Amino acid sequence: MWGDRSGREPTSARSPLAFRLVLSVVGAAVCVVALALLALGDWGTWWLTAFFAAFALIGVADALVIISRRRHGGRPH
């Protein structure tokens, strides 16, 4: 079965949390840039502003959760 931990994992495997952290930070940054462009323009519509603001907050919250899990030792005992 592929789900067991029998030593077949690659030695250079990266954590999925590291990838998730990168995605959340990049996503939040893209949303903040989009909000800045909307602020410089005519603000578009209210739902577009709310969309980018919500996803920026979700990205920041997700990054903070991942960082706090790493800081408090998210390794199994």
C-alpha positions as a Markdown table, in Angstrom:
| # | Residue | x | y | z |
|---|---|---|---|---|
| 1 | Met | 0.0 | 0.0 | 0.0 |
| 2 | Trp | 1.3 | 3.5 | -0.9 |
| 3 | Gly | 0.0 | 5.2 | 2.3 |
| 4 | Asp | 2.3 | 3.5 | 4.7 |
| 5 | Arg | 5.7 | 4.9 | 5.8 |
| 6 | Ser | 8.0 | 2.1 | 4.9 |
| 7 | Gly | 11.0 | 4.2 | 3.7 |
| 8 | Arg | 10.0 | 4.6 | 0.0 |
| 9 | Glu | 9.7 | 8.3 | 0.3 |
| 10 | Pro | 12.2 | 10.4 | -1.6 |
| 11 | Thr | 14.9 | 11.9 | 0.5 |
| 12 | Ser | 14.4 | 15.3 | -1.2 |
| 13 | Ala | 10.7 | 15.4 | -0.5 |
| 14 | Arg | 9.3 | 18.8 | 0.4 |
| 15 | Ser | 6.6 | 19.5 | 2.9 |
| 16 | Pro | 3.2 | 20.3 | 1.5 |
| 17 | Leu | 2.8 | 22.9 | 4.1 |
| 18 | Ala | 5.8 | 24.8 | 2.7 |
| 19 | Phe | 4.1 | 24.9 | -0.7 |
| 20 | Arg | 0.8 | 25.9 | 0.9 |
| 21 | Leu | 2.6 | 28.8 | 2.7 |
| 22 | Val | 4.1 | 30.0 | -0.6 |
| 23 | Leu | 0.7 | 29.8 | -2.3 |
| 24 | Ser | -1.1 | 31.7 | 0.5 |
| 25 | Val | 1.6 | 34.5 | 0.7 |
| 26 | Val | 1.7 | 34.9 | -3.1 |
| 27 | Gly | -2.1 | 34.8 | -3.3 |
| 28 | Ala | -2.5 | 37.5 | -0.6 |
| 29 | Ala | 0.1 | 39.7 | -2.3 |
| 30 | Val | -1.7 | 39.4 | -5.7 |
| 31 | Cys | -4.9 | 40.4 | -4.0 |
| 32 | Val | -3.4 | 43.3 | -2.3 |
| 33 | Val | -1.9 | 44.5 | -5.6 |
| 34 | Ala | -5.3 | 44.1 | -7.2 |
| 35 | Leu | -6.9 | 46.2 | -4.4 |
| 36 | Ala | -4.3 | 48.9 | -4.9 |
| 37 | Leu | -5.0 | 49.0 | -8.6 |
| 38 | Leu | -8.7 | 49.2 | -7.9 |
| 39 | Ala | -8.0 | 52.1 | -5.4 |
| 40 | Leu | -6.0 | 53.9 | -8.0 |
| 41 | Gly | -8.7 | 53.4 | -10.6 |
| 42 | Asp | -12.5 | 53.9 | -10.1 |
| 43 | Trp | -12.8 | 51.1 | -7.5 |
| 44 | Gly | -14.7 | 48.9 | -9.9 |
| 45 | Thr | -17.7 | 47.3 | -8.3 |
| 46 | Trp | -18.3 | 46.6 | -4.6 |
| 47 | Trp | -18.3 | 42.8 | -5.1 |
| 48 | Leu | -14.9 | 42.9 | -6.9 |
| 49 | Thr | -13.4 | 44.8 | -4.0 |
| 50 | Ala | -15.0 | 42.5 | -1.5 |
| 51 | Phe | -13.7 | 39.5 | -3.4 |
| 52 | Phe | -10.1 | 40.6 | -3.4 |
| 53 | Ala | -10.3 | 41.8 | 0.2 |
| 54 | Ala | -11.7 | 38.5 | 1.4 |
| 55 | Phe | -9.1 | 36.4 | -0.4 |
| 56 | Ala | -6.3 | 38.7 | 0.8 |
| 57 | Leu | -7.5 | 38.1 | 4.4 |
| 58 | Ile | -7.8 | 34.4 | 3.8 |
| 59 | Gly | -4.3 | 34.2 | 2.5 |
| 60 | Val | -2.8 | 36.1 | 5.4 |
| 61 | Ala | -4.8 | 34.0 | 7.9 |
| 62 | Asp | -3.7 | 30.8 | 6.3 |
| 63 | Ala | 0.0 | 31.9 | 6.3 |
| 64 | Leu | -0.3 | 32.8 | 10.0 |
| 65 | Val | -1.7 | 29.4 | 10.8 |
| 66 | Ile | 1.0 | 27.6 | 9.0 |
| 67 | Ile | 3.7 | 29.7 | 10.6 |
| 68 | Ser | 2.3 | 29.2 | 14.1 |
| 69 | Arg | 2.1 | 25.4 | 13.5 |
| 70 | Arg | 5.8 | 25.4 | 12.6 |
| 71 | Arg | 6.8 | 27.6 | 15.5 |
| 72 | His | 5.0 | 25.5 | 18.1 |
| 73 | Gly | 6.6 | 22.3 | 16.8 |
| 74 | Gly | 4.1 | 20.7 | 14.4 |
| 75 | Arg | 6.3 | 17.6 | 14.2 |
| 76 | Pro | 4.8 | 14.3 | 15.5 |
| 77 | His | 6.2 | 12.8 | 18.6 |
